[in-house]
Amino acid sequence: MSENRGEKRQLSVIDLSKKGRQKFRSRRYQEACDLFSQGLEREPDNPYLLSGMGDACREIGNFEEAERCYRHLLEIDKNNLFALRGLGDVCKKLGRHQEAIRLWNQYLNLRPRDKHVMTRIADSCKALLQFDKAEEAYRQIIKFDPRDRFALTGMADLQHRLGHDEKAIEYYEKVLQFDPNELHILTIIGKLCWRINKFEKAESFFRRALSIDPHNPYALYGLGNCFRWHHQYDKAIEIWQEILKHNEGTQALFTRMGDAHMHLGDIDKAEASYLKAMQLGDDPFAVAGLVRLYCDKSEFPQAAKFFWILVADEDDAAPQIEELVKRFVRSGQRDVMLQFFRLLLADPQGGERAIREIEAMVERLEGEN
């Protein structure tokens, strides 16, 4: 043991640098730091040791020391590529995206078309909500290399974030060329296809995901939604119940189950599902479902209780009432709804704006009779 320590002390600075890089490539970052540190004690301005120490410290999360090493190296050589790229990475990790972009642009002036650094710039532009710049950077990379996985993924995520669903699907499908079984991407494409009403395509992607992971909750939820769209509510519920065998479930799931049970006439199960959704937080869809459910049972005081919860936010009262009316009309309960609104006006318990909206709705409905 003492002989090994003696050998390490006798290593030249060049050997310390080489061994440090070997440890770094093996992802033994702390050991790499120790070797680079020994070398820097003897040659504090050695560029190879400084860049190596910066890289190793960055990997173990010691960003302060990494930044010190990179800045020291840039004082010695202001155009050192390793320092510019590495310091940019540190700034990005610390949320200093503008500074990171400046450093990487300086790097690209010296080494143009480095697609890895260009991707970093695009990612930081996206973090700064500079979406036009991010998109342009991704496009440049894809122009140089149409199969660059990182740029395609970044562009897909950007289009998804911007709500450009068809473009996002196009890029995500290109990402799948690298790994057709990437669950995360399969479920995202399924969700996006659902959103633009391509239900058969959505179903195919959810089924692909389930062939890889039969218990994937996102794919099960999506597939259940496909059955719901086809009015196969019993199958939708069956699929969603598979989620609950391995997962506690979400508010949206229980609300969807409540709606499906209502369509099937299973009032008690619908009530239990809506109330479960409410236990997980305020959900206007679950509350609206309970209003209609209690009206269906002629339990108008309970319906009123949840109605006033639904319109508690005065600014949101009009759209909530409008959506509730649609629920009643779709279920053929227009007369029940009118009776309920009249009862609300007989004993108003909400704000003035909500009451005015109910009065206007009653007047409109009575005029249609």
Secondary structure, DSSP 8 states (H G I E B T S, - for coil): -HHHHHHHHH--HHHHHHHHHHHHHTT-HHHHHHHHHHHHHH-TT-HHHHHHHHHHHHHTT-HHHHHHHHHHHHHH-TT-HHHHHHHHHHHHHTT-HHHHHHHHHHHHHHSTT-HHHHHHHHHHHHHTT-HHHHHHHHHHHHHH-TT-HHHHHHHHHHHHHHT-HHHHHHHHHHHTTT-TT-HHHHHHHHHHHHHTT-HHHHHHHHHHHHHH-TT-HHHHHHHHHHHHHTT-HHHHHHHHHHHHTTS---HHHHHHHHHHHHHHT-HHHHHHHHHHHHHTS--HHHHHHHHHHHHHTT-HHHHHHHHHHHT-SGGGHHHHHHHHHHHHHHTT-HHHHHHHHHHHHHS--S-HHHHHHHHHHHHHHHHH-
